[in-house]
Amino acid sequence: MILAQDRAVFLPALFFAVTFLVLYIGSVNAVIHNVVHPALRATAVAIFVFIINLGGRRSRPPSSGSSPIGGSRSRPPCCMLPVLVFFAGLIALAAATVIGADIRRLGGRASGVPDRG
């Protein structure tokens, strides 16, 4: 998608890339709400949103053009996004190995529901 020169290739590739790139957000928000103390949830979600937006910011100079199709682009920063997404996926997989134990360990205490026993 990033290197596509034709609109007929770029637009469908953009649609699928963005769709699959944001599928994880709901799951991560659910995990944040399950493991973070209620008093800190807003802060945790704000940090999460800040971090995911850092990856989406343009890292090209403003003079390189604004159109993704036919405009002048700085290819190296654009091509770094798939590499960053790959490493973010590895970190998410590593986190997935411990999150189940964290949720079981908390046993509902982080959800704001009082422990009955």
Buried (B, 14 or more C-beta within 10 A) or exposed (E): BBEBEEEEEBEEBBEEBEEEBEEEEEEBBEBBBBBBEEEEBEEBBEEBEEEBEEEEEEEBEEEBEEEBEEEEBBEEEBEEBEEEBEEBEEEEEEEEEEBEEEBEEBEEEBBEEEEEE
